[in-house]
Amino acid sequence: VWITAYILNEIHDNIRWLEVVSRFLLLVLASILVLAFFSISSSQPLLSQISLRRRESREFRTMGQALGIPDSGVLTQSEQNSRIDPNEPLDKLLLNKKFRQSFMAFADSCLAGESVHFFDEVHELSKISENDCVRRIYMARHIIEKYIAAGAAMEINISYRSKQEILSTTDLARADLFHNALNEIVQLMKTNLAKDYWSSMFFLKFQEECDMRCNGYELEQMTGWNYSPRLSSVHGTDDPFHQDHLLKNSECDNDTDS
């Protein structure tokens, strides 16, 4: 149509009405083409963003979740309902994730949370099978870059000997890679953090939540037995149904006598 209108406009330029109609058609068609061009170009970025959103990978909060470590960041039923004994060793208490989260929040408030974060990630590393060398190496590199290397984002305070032992190793997958560093960090937390934690609001809040969860769990276990203390503790003449039983028995005896 556009070509036809252009040819008519060039050939029959002496016919006034034909010239007007052909030019009008040219303007209309040109406007349509311009609108189509801009509509396509403006929709392309949106389509590209939609495709990128579909392709973008899922975000993970921790390296353990990214590597698919079993139960990474998940609280087990026993951890949720277990009571904490402050007299137990700190390294044993920190194996409970709920307690570790509370202790970590306290340490972060004291601007000394790198030690607890390091313990947490080394504990996640211990969940990976020793035969799974690839994931162990990825996790070990992540821990070294984040906590061990000089100038790391959360560099921990360990001895030069322990640091060099980790940095100079040729086997990142070995099980005892962070053993000495972990012992030093636990001793550091006992000295600098543990004593203040037991008297902090973080521990009081943790203990209160733990008691509430334990009491709720015990109550749930009791209700599962369909136990009724009111009915089971009522006996003899105190039983409101006892009189009915006596009346029914006496009526039966009278009927047999008659």
MARVEX-333667 format. One line per 3 residues: number of its first residue (from 1); their letters; for each residue x, y, z of C-alpha. Coordinates in nm, 2 decimals, m for minus. Layout:
MARVEX-333667
NUM = A = X:Y:Z  ...
//
This chain:
MARVEX-333667
1 = VWI = 0.00:0.00:0.00  0.28:0.24:0.09  0.46:0.17:m0.24
4 = TAY = 0.14:0.21:m0.44  0.07:0.54:m0.27  0.43:0.66:m0.33
7 = ILN = 0.41:0.57:m0.71  0.08:0.74:m0.76  0.21:1.05:m0.59
10 = EIH = 0.51:1.06:m0.82  0.34:0.98:m1.15  0.01:1.16:m1.11
13 = DNI = 0.14:1.48:m0.95  m0.09:1.69:m1.17  m0.41:1.54:m1.02
16 = RWL = m0.47:1.74:m0.70  m0.71:1.50:m0.51  m0.50:1.20:m0.59
19 = EVV = m0.19:1.38:m0.46  m0.36:1.46:m0.14  m0.49:1.11:m0.08
22 = SRF = m0.16:0.95:m0.16  0.03:1.18:0.07  m0.22:1.12:0.35
25 = LLL = m0.18:0.74:0.31  0.20:0.79:0.32  0.18:0.98:0.65
28 = VLA = m0.06:0.73:0.80  0.16:0.43:0.71  0.47:0.61:0.82
31 = SIL = 0.31:0.68:1.16  0.21:0.32:1.20  0.56:0.20:1.12
34 = VLA = 0.71:0.45:1.37  0.47:0.33:1.65  0.54:m0.03:1.57
37 = FFS = 0.92:0.03:1.59  0.90:0.20:1.93  0.66:m0.05:2.08
40 = ISS = 0.89:m0.34:1.98  1.20:m0.16:2.11  1.04:m0.06:2.44
43 = SQP = 0.90:m0.41:2.51  1.24:m0.59:2.45  1.40:m0.47:2.77
46 = LLS = 1.10:m0.59:2.97  1.12:m0.93:2.80  1.49:m0.95:2.86
49 = QIS = 1.44:m0.87:3.23  1.17:m1.14:3.26  1.40:m1.39:3.10
52 = LRR = 1.68:m1.29:3.33  1.46:m1.32:3.64  1.37:m1.67:3.53
55 = RES = 1.73:m1.76:3.49  1.87:m1.60:3.80  1.98:m1.85:4.06
58 = REF = 1.82:m1.89:4.40  1.99:m1.69:4.68  2.12:m1.88:4.98
61 = RTM = 2.19:m1.73:5.32  2.49:m1.95:5.40  2.75:m2.15:5.21
64 = GQA = 2.62:m2.46:5.37  2.28:m2.42:5.21  2.44:m2.34:4.88
67 = LGI = 2.63:m2.67:4.89  2.33:m2.86:5.00  2.47:m2.97:5.34
70 = PDS = 2.21:m3.19:5.52  2.00:m3.00:5.78  2.19:m2.68:5.72
73 = GVL = 2.01:m2.40:5.90  1.74:m2.64:6.02  1.65:m2.69:6.38
76 = TQS = 1.57:m3.05:6.48  1.29:m3.14:6.72  1.55:m3.24:6.99
79 = EQN = 1.73:m2.91:6.96  1.40:m2.71:6.99  1.28:m2.89:7.30
82 = SRI = 1.61:m2.97:7.48  1.70:m2.79:7.80  2.05:m2.63:7.84
85 = DPN = 2.27:m2.69:8.14  2.51:m2.40:8.19  2.76:m2.63:8.37
88 = EPL = 2.83:m2.83:8.05  3.14:m2.73:7.84  3.08:m2.45:7.60
91 = DKL = 3.19:m2.64:7.29  2.93:m2.91:7.37  2.66:m2.64:7.43
94 = LLN = 2.74:m2.48:7.09  2.65:m2.80:6.91  2.29:m2.71:6.99
97 = KKF = 2.19:m2.48:6.70  1.93:m2.29:6.90  2.18:m2.21:7.18
100 = RQS = 2.44:m2.13:6.91  2.21:m1.87:6.75  2.14:m1.70:7.09
103 = FMA = 2.51:m1.70:7.17  2.59:m1.57:6.83  2.34:m1.28:6.86
106 = FAD = 2.51:m1.19:7.20  2.85:m1.20:7.04  2.74:m0.99:6.75
109 = SCL = 2.61:m0.73:6.99  2.96:m0.72:7.15  3.12:m0.68:6.81
112 = AGE = 3.29:m1.01:6.86  3.07:m1.24:6.66  3.34:m1.37:6.42
115 = SVH = 3.44:m1.65:6.66  3.09:m1.79:6.68  3.03:m1.76:6.31
118 = FFD = 3.36:m1.95:6.25  3.25:m2.22:6.49  2.91:m2.24:6.31
121 = EVH = 3.06:m2.28:5.96  3.32:m2.54:6.07  3.04:m2.73:6.23
124 = ELS = 2.86:m2.72:5.90  3.18:m2.85:5.73  3.18:m3.15:5.97
127 = KIS = 2.84:m3.26:5.83  2.99:m3.32:5.48  3.11:m3.68:5.43
130 = END = 3.49:m3.72:5.41  3.44:m3.90:5.08  3.27:m3.59:4.93
133 = CVR = 3.60:m3.41:4.86  3.46:m3.15:4.62  3.21:m3.00:4.86
136 = RIY = 3.46:m3.02:5.15  3.71:m2.82:4.94  3.45:m2.56:4.84
139 = MAR = 3.35:m2.51:5.21  3.71:m2.50:5.33  3.80:m2.24:5.08
142 = HII = 3.50:m2.03:5.18  3.60:m2.05:5.55  3.96:m1.96:5.47
145 = EKY = 3.87:m1.66:5.26  3.61:m1.54:5.52  3.79:m1.60:5.85
148 = IAA = 4.16:m1.71:5.81  4.32:m1.51:5.53  4.49:m1.18:5.62
151 = GAA = 4.24:m0.89:5.59  3.94:m1.13:5.57  3.59:m0.99:5.62
154 = MEI = 3.56:m1.17:5.96  3.92:m1.25:6.04  3.95:m1.45:6.36
157 = NIS = 4.22:m1.41:6.63  4.43:m1.73:6.62  4.79:m1.80:6.66
160 = YRS = 5.03:m1.76:6.36  5.12:m2.13:6.38  4.76:m2.24:6.34
163 = KQE = 4.70:m1.99:6.06  5.00:m2.10:5.86  4.91:m2.46:5.91
166 = ILS = 4.58:m2.39:5.74  4.71:m2.16:5.46  5.00:m2.39:5.37
169 = TTD = 4.81:m2.71:5.35  4.79:m2.91:5.03  4.48:m3.11:5.14
172 = LAR = 4.18:m2.88:5.19  3.95:m3.18:5.23  4.11:m3.33:5.54
175 = ADL = 3.89:m3.37:5.84  4.12:m3.20:6.10  4.20:m2.89:5.89
178 = FHN = 4.05:m2.64:6.14  4.10:m2.85:6.45  4.37:m2.64:6.62
181 = ALN = 4.21:m2.31:6.52  3.87:m2.43:6.65  4.03:m2.52:6.99
184 = EIV = 4.18:m2.18:7.02  3.85:m2.01:6.93  3.66:m2.21:7.18
187 = QLM = 3.91:m2.12:7.45  3.88:m1.75:7.34  3.50:m1.76:7.37
190 = KTN = 3.51:m1.91:7.71  3.74:m1.64:7.83  3.59:m1.33:7.66
193 = LAK = 3.22:m1.41:7.60  3.08:m1.70:7.80  3.09:m1.53:8.15
196 = DYW = 2.91:m1.22:8.03  2.66:m1.43:7.83  2.52:m1.62:8.13
199 = SSM = 2.42:m1.29:8.29  2.29:m1.12:7.97  1.94:m1.07:7.85
202 = FFL = 2.01:m1.30:7.56  2.05:m1.60:7.79  1.75:m1.51:8.00
205 = KFQ = 1.54:m1.48:7.68  1.68:m1.80:7.54  1.60:m1.98:7.87
208 = EEC = 1.25:m1.84:7.88  1.18:m1.95:7.53  1.33:m2.29:7.59
211 = DMR = 1.11:m2.34:7.90  0.80:m2.24:7.71  0.88:m2.48:7.42
214 = CNG = 0.95:m2.77:7.67  0.63:m2.71:7.87  0.43:m2.69:7.55
217 = YEL = 0.58:m3.01:7.42  0.52:m3.19:7.75  0.16:m3.07:7.75
220 = EQM = 0.12:m3.19:7.39  0.25:m3.54:7.49  0.00:m3.55:7.78
223 = TGW = m0.30:m3.46:7.57  m0.20:m3.74:7.33  m0.30:m3.99:7.60
226 = NYS = m0.66:m3.84:7.63  m0.60:m3.81:8.00  m0.88:m3.66:8.22
229 = PRL = m0.75:m3.58:8.57  m1.10:m3.46:8.69  m1.27:m3.79:8.62
232 = SSV = m0.98:m4.02:8.72  m0.94:m3.85:9.06  m1.31:m3.87:9.16
235 = HGT = m1.41:m4.18:9.35  m1.69:m4.32:9.57  m1.96:m4.08:9.69
238 = DDP = m1.77:m3.78:9.55  m1.84:m3.92:9.20  m2.15:m3.74:9.06
241 = FHQ = m2.23:m4.05:8.85  m2.19:m4.28:9.15  m2.54:m4.21:9.27
244 = DHL = m2.69:m4.30:8.93  m2.51:m4.63:8.94  m2.65:m4.71:9.29
247 = LKN = m3.01:m4.62:9.19  m2.99:m4.84:8.88  m2.85:m5.13:9.09
250 = SEC = m3.12:m5.09:9.35  m3.40:m5.08:9.09  m3.26:m5.40:8.93
253 = DND = m3.26:m5.57:9.27  m3.62:m5.47:9.34  m3.73:m5.61:9.00
256 = TDS = m3.57:m5.94:9.07  m3.72:m5.97:9.42  m4.07:m5.90:9.28
//
